[in-house]
Amino acid sequence: MTTPDQPPGYTPPGSGGFLDQLGEAVGELGKLAQATGASAGAPSGGYSFEPDQLIDIAREWDDLADGYVEDMEHADILARVEGPGAEYASGDNAQLVRQSGEALLSALRDRVDYCRAQAEKFRSAAGQYAEAEASAGDEIGKQGGSL
């Protein structure tokens, strides 16, 4: 049941909806980040990742996006539905189902785009980290040290 301050389609926590799945995924990433930060001696309250962990997280975002792409294949069926008969009620019902299918496709496209953007941010961060590490190693090498 929704209340006036809840959007249509709101799924309350604990009912197994998308928000619960997202919350669980974020919680798992937080646990990984906390464990990684503690083992790397990161300051309390911050996160620290190794480049390979950033790539793994990017892969997780890509997997989530791939799941949404699969969902889009099913939503496309809704967006192309036709009424079972020639009477007015069938056509009107089919039109409403098609509109719902289009809205679902649009929402799924947005989610795919968001997930792909997040994945790219993590890959970019991993690349920047590797570049900074290589640059620091070169600088230390110039001074006669080693990493």
N, CA and C atoms as an extended XYZ file, in Angstrom:
441
Properties=species:S:1:pos:R:3:atomname:S:1:resname:S:1:resid:I:1 pbc="F F F"
N         0.844       -1.175        0.000 N   MET     1
C         0.000        0.000        0.000 CA  MET     1
C         0.889        1.238        0.000 C   MET     1
N         0.595        2.198       -0.850 N   THR     2
C         1.379        3.424       -0.889 CA  THR     2
C         0.665        4.510       -0.119 C   THR     2
N         1.461        5.451        0.342 N   THR     3
C         0.915        6.621        1.015 CA  THR     3
C         1.176        7.808        0.114 C   THR     3
N         0.569        8.971        0.388 N   PRO     4
C         0.742       10.119       -0.504 CA  PRO     4
C         2.196       10.522       -0.728 C   PRO     4
N         3.090       10.252        0.227 N   ASP     5
C         4.476       10.671        0.047 CA  ASP     5
C         5.333        9.585       -0.595 C   ASP     5
N         4.733        8.468       -1.023 N   GLN     6
C         5.458        7.409       -1.694 CA  GLN     6
C         5.072        7.397       -3.172 C   GLN     6
N         6.062        7.225       -4.046 N   PRO     7
C         5.751        7.208       -5.478 CA  PRO     7
C         4.994        5.943       -5.863 C   PRO     7
N         4.256        5.994       -6.966 N   PRO     8
C         3.578        4.788       -7.454 CA  PRO     8
C         4.611        3.707       -7.722 C   PRO     8
N         4.294        2.484       -7.426 N   GLY     9
C         5.219        1.387       -7.652 CA  GLY     9
C         6.211        1.201       -6.525 C   GLY     9
N         6.069        1.971       -5.451 N   TYR    10
C         6.969        1.874       -4.314 CA  TYR    10
C         6.866        0.477       -3.711 C   TYR    10
N         8.023       -0.141       -3.485 N   THR    11
C         8.072       -1.443       -2.840 CA  THR    11
C         8.679       -1.257       -1.467 C   THR    11
N         7.935       -1.556       -0.413 N   PRO    12
C         8.477       -1.350        0.922 CA  PRO    12
C         9.668       -2.265        1.178 C   PRO    12
N        10.649       -1.803        1.973 N   PRO    13
C        11.798       -2.648        2.291 CA  PRO    13
C        11.331       -3.964        2.897 C   PRO    13
N        12.089       -5.009        2.561 N   GLY    14
C        11.769       -6.322        3.098 CA  GLY    14
C        10.804       -7.114        2.230 C   GLY    14
N        10.361       -6.542        1.115 N   SER    15
C         9.415       -7.267        0.279 CA  SER    15
C        10.085       -7.909       -0.931 C   SER    15
N        11.417       -7.867       -0.986 N   GLY    16
C        12.144       -8.550       -2.051 CA  GLY    16
C        12.190       -7.796       -3.357 C   GLY    16
N        11.913       -6.508       -3.369 N   GLY    17
C        11.915       -5.730       -4.598 CA  GLY    17
C        13.304       -5.300       -5.026 C   GLY    17
N        13.351       -4.528       -6.080 N   PHE    18
C        14.606       -4.047       -6.647 CA  PHE    18
C        15.442       -3.290       -5.623 C   PHE    18
N        14.789       -2.439       -4.823 N   LEU    19
C        15.534       -1.645       -3.845 CA  LEU    19
C        16.217       -2.525       -2.810 C   LEU    19
N        15.571       -3.615       -2.420 N   ASP    20
C        16.199       -4.539       -1.479 CA  ASP    20
C        17.425       -5.190       -2.108 C   ASP    20
N        17.317       -5.586       -3.373 N   GLN    21
C        18.443       -6.198       -4.066 CA  GLN    21
C        19.589       -5.196       -4.184 C   GLN    21
N        19.270       -3.961       -4.532 N   LEU    22
C        20.293       -2.941       -4.658 CA  LEU    22
C        20.936       -2.670       -3.298 C   LEU    22
N        20.104       -2.599       -2.258 N   GLY    23
C        20.616       -2.370       -0.912 CA  GLY    23
C        21.562       -3.472       -0.475 C   GLY    23
N        21.211       -4.717       -0.792 N   GLU    24
C        22.077       -5.836       -0.449 CA  GLU    24
C        23.405       -5.738       -1.200 C   GLU    24
N        23.350       -5.383       -2.486 N   ALA    25
C        24.580       -5.265       -3.278 CA  ALA    25
C        25.470       -4.159       -2.738 C   ALA    25
N        24.881       -3.027       -2.395 N   VAL    26
C        25.654       -1.915       -1.840 CA  VAL    26
C        26.244       -2.317       -0.498 C   VAL    26
N        25.471       -3.044        0.301 N   GLY    27
C        25.967       -3.517        1.591 CA  GLY    27
C        27.167       -4.429        1.425 C   GLY    27
N        27.110       -5.317        0.427 N   GLU    28
C        28.238       -6.213        0.169 CA  GLU    28
C        29.463       -5.426       -0.291 C   GLU    28
N        29.250       -4.431       -1.144 N   LEU    29
C        30.372       -3.589       -1.578 CA  LEU    29
C        30.954       -2.831       -0.391 C   LEU    29
N        30.096       -2.370        0.508 N   GLY    30
C        30.561       -1.667        1.704 CA  GLY    30
C        31.393       -2.575        2.588 C   GLY    30
N        30.962       -3.834        2.750 N   LYS    31
C        31.731       -4.785        3.557 CA  LYS    31
C        33.093       -5.020        2.929 C   LYS    31
N        33.104       -5.188        1.598 N   LEU    32
C        34.368       -5.385        0.893 CA  LEU    32
C        35.270       -4.170        1.068 C   LEU    32
N        34.694       -2.991        0.932 N   ALA    33
C        35.472       -1.770        1.066 CA  ALA    33
C        36.018       -1.622        2.477 C   ALA    33
N        35.210       -1.925        3.472 N   GLN    34
C        35.658       -1.799        4.855 CA  GLN    34
C        36.769       -2.790        5.143 C   GLN    34
N        36.607       -4.028        4.695 N   ALA    35
C        37.640       -5.038        4.920 CA  ALA    35
C        38.927       -4.673        4.201 C   ALA    35
N        38.799       -4.181        2.971 N   THR    36
C        39.971       -3.798        2.199 CA  THR    36
C        40.662       -2.594        2.827 C   THR    36
N        39.873       -1.614        3.237 N   GLY    37
C        40.446       -0.420        3.858 CA  GLY    37
C        41.179       -0.756        5.134 C   GLY    37
N        40.618       -1.630        5.951 N   ALA    38
C        41.264       -2.003        7.211 CA  ALA    38
C        42.567       -2.735        6.944 C   ALA    38
N        42.583       -3.646        5.956 N   SER    39
C        43.796       -4.410        5.685 CA  SER    39
C        44.877       -3.550        5.031 C   SER    39
N        44.472       -2.481        4.380 N   ALA    40
C        45.451       -1.609        3.723 CA  ALA    40
C        45.873       -0.460        4.629 C   ALA    40
N        45.345       -0.422        5.842 N   GLY    41
C        45.700        0.652        6.760 CA  GLY    41
C        45.079        1.979        6.380 C   GLY    41
N        43.938        1.939        5.697 N   ALA    42
C        43.272        3.172        5.278 CA  ALA    42
C        42.690        3.870        6.499 C   ALA    42
N        42.581        5.187        6.438 N   PRO    43
C        42.000        5.904        7.563 CA  PRO    43
C        40.561        5.459        7.804 C   PRO    43
N        40.141        5.515        9.045 N   SER    44
C        38.792        5.119        9.425 CA  SER    44
C        37.765        5.967        8.678 C   SER    44
N        36.705        5.307        8.205 N   GLY    45
C        35.633        6.014        7.518 CA  GLY    45
C        35.863        6.168        6.024 C   GLY    45
N        37.002        5.749        5.511 N   GLY    46
C        37.278        5.866        4.083 CA  GLY    46
C        37.343        4.506        3.429 C   GLY    46
N        37.466        4.503        2.121 N   TYR    47
C        37.555        3.265        1.369 CA  TYR    47
C        38.880        3.231        0.629 C   TYR    47
N        39.383        2.031        0.483 N   SER    48
C        40.617        1.844       -0.260 CA  SER    48
C        40.479        0.570       -1.077 C   SER    48
N        40.750        0.665       -2.371 N   PHE    49
C        40.644       -0.486       -3.252 CA  PHE    49
C        41.935       -0.646       -4.031 C   PHE    49
N        42.256       -1.878       -4.328 N   GLU    50
C        43.341       -2.191       -5.245 CA  GLU    50
C        42.757       -2.157       -6.654 C   GLU    50
N        43.600       -1.922       -7.661 N   PRO    51
C        43.075       -1.862       -9.036 CA  PRO    51
C        42.279       -3.100       -9.447 C   PRO    51
N        42.729       -4.292       -9.051 N   ASP    52
C        41.991       -5.496       -9.434 CA  ASP    52
C        40.615       -5.555       -8.770 C   ASP    52
N        40.488       -4.993       -7.574 N   GLN    53
C        39.189       -4.930       -6.921 CA  GLN    53
C        38.269       -3.947       -7.646 C   GLN    53
N        38.836       -2.847       -8.119 N   LEU    54
C        38.038       -1.880       -8.873 CA  LEU    54
C        37.509       -2.506      -10.161 C   LEU    54
N        38.343       -3.302      -10.803 N   ILE    55
C        37.920       -3.993      -12.028 CA  ILE    55
C        36.819       -5.002      -11.707 C   ILE    55
N        36.949       -5.717      -10.583 N   ASP    56
C        35.906       -6.663      -10.174 CA  ASP    56
C        34.584       -5.948       -9.917 C   ASP    56
N        34.645       -4.796       -9.280 N   ILE    57
C        33.424       -4.026       -9.011 CA  ILE    57
C        32.807       -3.556      -10.333 C   ILE    57
N        33.650       -3.115      -11.261 N   ALA    58
C        33.148       -2.709      -12.580 CA  ALA    58
C        32.450       -3.881      -13.258 C   ALA    58
N        33.028       -5.067      -13.123 N   ARG    59
C        32.427       -6.263      -13.716 CA  ARG    59
C        31.051       -6.539      -13.096 C   ARG    59
N        30.931       -6.304      -11.788 N   GLU    60
C        29.637       -6.495      -11.116 CA  GLU    60
C        28.594       -5.518      -11.668 C   GLU    60
N        29.000       -4.261      -11.892 N   TRP    61
C        28.075       -3.277      -12.473 CA  TRP    61
C        27.671       -3.715      -13.882 C   TRP    61
N        28.639       -4.251      -14.648 N   ASP    62
C        28.313       -4.732      -15.994 CA  ASP    62
C        27.356       -5.914      -15.938 C   ASP    62
N        27.559       -6.811      -14.970 N   ASP    63
C        26.648       -7.950      -14.824 CA  ASP    63
C        25.234       -7.481      -14.502 C   ASP    63
N        25.119       -6.483      -13.640 N   LEU    64
C        23.807       -5.934      -13.312 CA  LEU    64
C        23.165       -5.329      -14.562 C   LEU    64
N        23.954       -4.591      -15.338 N   ALA    65
C        23.443       -4.001      -16.587 CA  ALA    65
C        22.997       -5.101      -17.554 C   ALA    65
N        23.769       -6.188      -17.639 N   ASP    66
C        23.403       -7.293      -18.528 CA  ASP    66
C        22.067       -7.904      -18.114 C   ASP    66
N        21.829       -7.979      -16.811 N   GLY    67
C        20.541       -8.484      -16.327 CA  GLY    67
C        19.406       -7.585      -16.769 C   GLY    67
N        19.633       -6.274      -16.731 N   TYR    68
C        18.600       -5.343      -17.186 CA  TYR    68
C        18.372       -5.474      -18.691 C   TYR    68
N        19.430       -5.743      -19.440 N   VAL    69
C        19.277       -5.930      -20.890 CA  VAL    69
C        18.399       -7.158      -21.151 C   VAL    69
N        18.623       -8.221      -20.385 N   GLU    70
C        17.769       -9.412      -20.537 CA  GLU    70
C        16.312       -9.067      -20.199 C   GLU    70
N        16.120       -8.267      -19.151 N   ASP    71
C        14.761       -7.848      -18.784 CA  ASP    71
C        14.123       -7.029      -19.904 C   ASP    71
N        14.930       -6.279      -20.633 N   MET    72
C        14.400       -5.458      -21.727 CA  MET    72
C        13.808       -6.335      -22.832 C   MET    72
N        14.385       -7.523      -23.018 N   GLU    73
C        13.845       -8.429      -24.035 CA  GLU    73
C        12.415       -8.841      -23.675 C   GLU    73
N        12.176       -9.051      -22.390 N   HIS    74
C        10.827       -9.419      -21.945 CA  HIS    74
C         9.887       -8.202      -22.009 C   HIS    74
N        10.399       -7.046      -21.634 N   ALA    75
C         9.577       -5.833      -21.660 CA  ALA    75
C         9.190       -5.469      -23.087 C   ALA    75
N        10.037       -5.805      -24.037 N   ASP    76
C         9.742       -5.510      -25.440 CA  ASP    76
C         8.480       -6.245      -25.889 C   ASP    76
N         8.255       -7.410      -25.337 N   ILE    77
C         7.041       -8.164      -25.672 CA  ILE    77
C         5.810       -7.372      -25.235 C   ILE    77
N         5.882       -6.779      -24.041 N   LEU    78
C         4.760       -5.952      -23.569 CA  LEU    78
C         4.550       -4.739      -24.466 C   LEU    78
N         5.645       -4.164      -24.920 N   ALA    79
C         5.559       -2.949      -25.728 CA  ALA    79
C         4.972       -3.228      -27.117 C   ALA    79
N         4.924       -4.503      -27.523 N   ARG    80
C         4.408       -4.848      -28.851 CA  ARG    80
C         3.098       -5.633      -28.812 C   ARG    80
N         2.474       -5.735      -27.639 N   VAL    81
C         1.270       -6.549      -27.481 CA  VAL    81
C         0.116       -6.014      -28.330 C   VAL    81
N        -0.705       -6.928      -28.813 N   GLU    82
C        -1.897       -6.566      -29.580 CA  GLU    82
C        -3.113       -7.137      -28.866 C   GLU    82
N        -4.244       -6.495      -29.058 N   GLY    83
C        -5.486       -6.954      -28.438 CA  GLY    83
C        -5.918       -8.297      -28.997 C   GLY    83
N        -6.621       -9.089      -28.171 N   PRO    84
C        -7.052      -10.407      -28.631 CA  PRO    84
C        -8.216      -10.366      -29.615 C   PRO    84
N        -8.912       -9.237      -29.676 N   GLY    85
C       -10.065       -9.155      -30.572 CA  GLY    85
C       -10.192       -7.773      -31.165 C   GLY    85
N       -11.200       -7.607      -32.011 N   ALA    86
C       -11.397       -6.342      -32.696 CA  ALA    86
C       -12.289       -5.387      -31.907 C   ALA    86
N       -12.810       -5.825      -30.758 N   GLU    87
C       -13.696       -4.945      -30.012 CA  GLU    87
C       -12.893       -3.835      -29.314 C   GLU    87
N       -13.603       -2.800      -28.958 N   TYR    88
C       -13.000       -1.598      -28.382 CA  TYR    88
C       -12.196       -1.910      -27.117 C   TYR    88
N       -12.746       -2.714      -26.214 N   ALA    89
C       -12.092       -2.982      -24.930 CA  ALA    89
C       -10.740       -3.664      -25.125 C   ALA    89
N       -10.648       -4.582      -26.065 N   SER    90
C        -9.386       -5.282      -26.303 CA  SER    90
C        -8.316       -4.329      -26.811 C   SER    90
N        -8.695       -3.481      -27.746 N   GLY    91
C        -7.733       -2.528      -28.300 CA  GLY    91
C        -7.259       -1.535      -27.259 C   GLY    91
N        -8.191       -1.053      -26.441 N   ASP    92
C        -7.841       -0.088      -25.404 CA  ASP    92
C        -6.929       -0.730      -24.358 C   ASP    92
N        -7.239       -1.954      -23.975 N   ASN    93
C        -6.410       -2.663      -23.006 CA  ASN    93
C        -5.012       -2.883      -23.574 C   ASN    93
N        -4.911       -3.295      -24.804 N   ALA    94
C        -3.608       -3.527      -25.433 CA  ALA    94
C        -2.799       -2.234      -25.485 C   ALA    94
N        -3.468       -1.124      -25.773 N   GLN    95
C        -2.765        0.156      -25.811 CA  GLN    95
C        -2.170        0.484      -24.440 C   GLN    95
N        -2.915        0.246      -23.380 N   LEU    96
C        -2.415        0.509      -22.023 CA  LEU    96
C        -1.239       -0.409      -21.681 C   LEU    96
N        -1.317       -1.656      -22.108 N   VAL    97
C        -0.212       -2.592      -21.866 CA  VAL    97
C         1.025       -2.140      -22.640 C   VAL    97
N         0.836       -1.708      -23.888 N   ARG    98
C         1.968       -1.212      -24.685 CA  ARG    98
C         2.610        0.006      -24.019 C   ARG    98
N         1.787        0.910      -23.513 N   GLN    99
C         2.326        2.089      -22.824 CA  GLN    99
C         3.120        1.676      -21.586 C   GLN    99
N         2.622        0.705      -20.855 N   SER   100
C         3.351        0.203      -19.687 CA  SER   100
C         4.664       -0.436      -20.122 C   SER   100
N         4.621       -1.184      -21.207 N   GLY   101
C         5.837       -1.811      -21.729 CA  GLY   101
C         6.874       -0.775      -22.140 C   GLY   101
N         6.413        0.292      -22.798 N   GLU   102
C         7.337        1.364      -23.196 CA  GLU   102
C         7.938        2.058      -21.981 C   GLU   102
N         7.113        2.294      -20.961 N   ALA   103
C         7.619        2.923      -19.736 CA  ALA   103
C         8.649        2.022      -19.061 C   ALA   103
N         8.378        0.728      -19.041 N   LEU   104
C         9.320       -0.227      -18.460 CA  LEU   104
C        10.621       -0.253      -19.259 C   LEU   104
N        10.514       -0.267      -20.578 N   LEU   105
C        11.718       -0.248      -21.412 CA  LEU   105
C        12.552        1.002      -21.151 C   LEU   105
N        11.887        2.130      -21.019 N   SER   106
C        12.592        3.382      -20.758 CA  SER   106
C        13.321        3.322      -19.413 C   SER   106
N        12.642        2.820      -18.387 N   ALA   107
C        13.265        2.712      -17.067 CA  ALA   107
C        14.447        1.749      -17.101 C   ALA   107
N        14.293        0.646      -17.809 N   LEU   108
C        15.389       -0.322      -17.896 CA  LEU   108
C        16.576        0.245      -18.673 C   LEU   108
N        16.293        1.007      -19.739 N   ARG   109
C        17.389        1.661      -20.482 CA  ARG   109
C        18.167        2.599      -19.563 C   ARG   109
N        17.435        3.361      -18.762 N   ASP   110
C        18.092        4.282      -17.820 CA  ASP   110
C        18.973        3.508      -16.838 C   ASP   110
N        18.481        2.380      -16.371 N   ARG   111
C        19.258        1.577      -15.419 CA  ARG   111
C        20.491        0.977      -16.085 C   ARG   111
N        20.346        0.526      -17.310 N   VAL   112
C        21.504       -0.008      -18.040 CA  VAL   112
C        22.551        1.088      -18.204 C   VAL   112
N        22.115        2.271      -18.622 N   ASP   113
C        23.042        3.389      -18.804 CA  ASP   113
C        23.743        3.743      -17.498 C   ASP   113
N        22.993        3.772      -16.403 N   TYR   114
C        23.571        4.101      -15.103 CA  TYR   114
C        24.618        3.059      -14.698 C   TYR   114
N        24.265        1.790      -14.838 N   CYS   115
C        25.198        0.723      -14.464 CA  CYS   115
C        26.465        0.767      -15.318 C   CYS   115
N        26.303        0.982      -16.619 N   ARG   116
C        27.482        1.056      -17.499 CA  ARG   116
C        28.365        2.250      -17.117 C   ARG   116
N        27.742        3.381      -16.764 N   ALA   117
C        28.510        4.562      -16.352 CA  ALA   117
C        29.272        4.282      -15.061 C   ALA   117
N        28.634        3.594      -14.121 N   GLN   118
C        29.313        3.256      -12.866 CA  GLN   118
C        30.487        2.314      -13.142 C   GLN   118
N        30.279        1.337      -13.987 N   ALA   119
C        31.347        0.399      -14.339 CA  ALA   119
C        32.523        1.154      -14.951 C   ALA   119
N        32.222        2.092      -15.833 N   GLU   120
C        33.284        2.866      -16.470 CA  GLU   120
C        34.042        3.702      -15.447 C   GLU   120
N        33.355        4.256      -14.475 N   LYS   121
C        34.021        5.039      -13.424 CA  LYS   121
C        35.004        4.176      -12.646 C   LYS   121
N        34.618        2.948      -12.336 N   PHE   122
C        35.519        2.061      -11.601 CA  PHE   122
C        36.700        1.639      -12.465 C   PHE   122
N        36.461        1.384      -13.761 N   ARG   123
C        37.581        1.038      -14.653 CA  ARG   123
C        38.526        2.224      -14.797 C   ARG   123
N        37.965        3.415      -14.913 N   SER   124
C        38.778        4.626      -15.024 CA  SER   124
C        39.618        4.828      -13.766 C   SER   124
N        39.006        4.634      -12.604 N   ALA   125
C        39.735        4.779      -11.344 CA  ALA   125
C        40.868        3.765      -11.267 C   ALA   125
N        40.612        2.542      -11.713 N   ALA   126
C        41.659        1.514      -11.705 CA  ALA   126
C        42.809        1.924      -12.624 C   ALA   126
N        42.486        2.481      -13.783 N   GLY   127
C        43.527        2.938      -14.710 CA  GLY   127
C        44.329        4.095      -14.139 C   GLY   127
N        43.638        5.041      -13.506 N   GLN   128
C        44.329        6.178      -12.901 CA  GLN   128
C        45.233        5.717      -11.760 C   GLN   128
N        44.760        4.768      -10.985 N   TYR   129
C        45.544        4.241       -9.874 CA  TYR   129
C        46.808        3.569      -10.410 C   TYR   129
N        46.644        2.758      -11.447 N   ALA   130
C        47.795        2.059      -12.035 CA  ALA   130
C        48.791        3.054      -12.627 C   ALA   130
N        48.280        4.102      -13.284 N   GLU   131
C        49.169        5.131      -13.840 CA  GLU   131
C        49.929        5.851      -12.738 C   GLU   131
N        49.239        6.211      -11.662 N   ALA   132
C        49.887        6.901      -10.548 CA  ALA   132
C        50.943        6.017       -9.905 C   ALA   132
N        50.645        4.738       -9.770 N   GLU   133
C        51.591        3.804       -9.178 CA  GLU   133
C        52.819        3.653      -10.071 C   GLU   133
N        52.604        3.560      -11.379 N   ALA   134
C        53.727        3.445      -12.307 CA  ALA   134
C        54.576        4.710      -12.291 C   ALA   134
N        53.930        5.860      -12.255 N   SER   135
C        54.649        7.136      -12.212 CA  SER   135
C        55.476        7.250      -10.929 C   SER   135
N        54.873        6.851       -9.805 N   ALA   136
C        55.615        6.904       -8.537 CA  ALA   136
C        56.800        5.948       -8.572 C   ALA   136
N        56.615        4.768       -9.162 N   GLY   137
C        57.701        3.819       -9.284 CA  GLY   137
C        58.826        4.365      -10.142 C   GLY   137
N        58.485        5.040      -11.245 N   ASP   138
C        59.498        5.647      -12.104 CA  ASP   138
C        60.278        6.717      -11.356 C   ASP   138
N        59.553        7.537      -10.606 N   GLU   139
C        60.191        8.627       -9.847 CA  GLU   139
C        61.143        8.054       -8.786 C   GLU   139
N        60.704        7.025       -8.119 N   ILE   140
C        61.570        6.405       -7.090 CA  ILE   140
C        62.771        5.780       -7.768 C   ILE   140
N        62.567        5.163       -8.929 N   GLY   141
C        63.680        4.573       -9.672 CA  GLY   141
C        64.703        5.607      -10.086 C   GLY   141
N        64.266        6.789      -10.468 N   LYS   142
C        65.173        7.869      -10.850 CA  LYS   142
C        66.045        8.300       -9.683 C   LYS   142
N        65.512        8.140       -8.479 N   GLN   143
C        66.259        8.545       -7.287 CA  GLN   143
C        67.082        7.413       -6.709 C   GLN   143
N        67.122        6.271       -7.419 N   GLY   144
C        67.950        5.157       -6.995 CA  GLY   144
C        67.253        4.161       -6.089 C   GLY   144
N        65.971        4.332       -5.850 N   GLY   145
C        65.236        3.409       -4.985 CA  GLY   145
C        64.450        2.418       -5.812 C   GLY   145
N        63.697        1.620       -5.140 N   SER   146
C        62.826        0.671       -5.831 CA  SER   146
C        61.529        0.522       -5.060 C   SER   146
N        60.498        0.138       -5.778 N   LEU   147
C        59.180       -0.054       -5.164 CA  LEU   147
C        58.966       -1.497       -4.836 C   LEU   147
